[in-house]
Amino acid sequence: MPAPISLIIPTLNAAASLPVCLESVMPGLEAGLVREALIVDGGSTDATADMAEAAGARFISADKGRAAQLIEGANQARGDWLFFLHADTVLSRDWAERVIDHIRNAPSKAAVFTLAYRSDHPMAKRVAARANRRARWLALPYGDQGLLISRALYDEIGGYDAVPLMEDVRIVQAIGRKRLTILSAEARTSAAKYERDGWRKRSWHNAWLITRYLMGASPDKLARQYR
């Protein structure tokens, strides 16, 4: 039987981060989990395409916008499981073991990973811990935590919505708390935006955006403010 997982990574000028992201996926290849890697690009002008080709991934051009790229990747994926991962995220080495256990024991559920930031700043662990508590208590993980979901469940809920922001929140809302598991393996994501903007400022800004969304603000309006 073919390996079950289609890895889908949306990119935009991700040449600096993509190689280490793909390298972290290797335990899944060694375990026979990953059938294909799809790099779904929104118009990069750097060496992203070359990096994808060098890694043996399939490079797909799509409309710019993370949601549009995720949707296109899912449309072209051939695996029974879809694994959506950001290009600036690195998986801990035990991810393949945790995913094997999940697919074997909870095939009707989707899964995300435990969030961590690749930074030595003292705020990094605090912000990640707060995000992980939110993910557990409210079933609202960040897109940075990846998303593993069976093709059957993805199709049942209608997949990602074509919105300019909050596509990650909307899909986990559609999945629902009872069908979402948080795996102990880590998704170690880039802290560049936090280090650029300030940890507290960026953290509160993100919290305010999601609060406004949950109170009914439109993704279009929030996207304009986010950018």
C-alpha positions, 0 to 999 in steps of 0.5 A: 500500500502507498504511504498514507500522508501527503505533506502540504507546505504553503510557501512564499519566498521561503528558501531560507526556512524550507530546507530545515523544515523538510529535513525535519520531516525525514523521520516520517519518510524513514518510517514509510509515512510520507507518500509525497511532499507538495510545496504550494507556492504563492509567487516566490521570487527567491530560490524556493522552487529550487529548494523544493526540486532539490528535496524531491518535492512537487512544486505547485504554483497557486494564487497568493494567500495561505488559504488558497495555497492550502486548498490547492495543495489539498486538491492535488494531494493523493494521500489518505491523510493530509498534513499541512505544515508551515515552511518556517516550522521544524518538527521534533524527531519523535513526530513520526512515532506520535503520528503512527500512534494517532493514525492507528488509534484515533483515525476518526480524529484530526491532530495538531502538535504542541507549539514551541518557538525556536528562540532563547528569549525568556518570553518564548516558553511563556508565549508557547505555554499560553498558546498550548493552554488555549489550544487545550482549553478552547480547542483553538490551536495555531496554524503553526502547530500543523494539522494532520487530518484524514482526507475523509474528515477534510472532505466532510467538513468542506476543507479550508475556507478561502479567507484572507486570515483565520483559515486555521481557526475556521478549520479547527472550529469545523473539526470540533473539540471532540475530533481534535487531538494535540500530540506531544511531539513539538512543532517548533516554529520561527520566532522572527515576528515576535523578535521583530515586533516585541514578544509582548506586543506581538502576543497581545496583538495576535490575542486581540485579533482572534478575540475580535474574530470570535466576537464576529469581526470579518476575516477581511477586516482583520486581515487588513489590520494584521498586515 
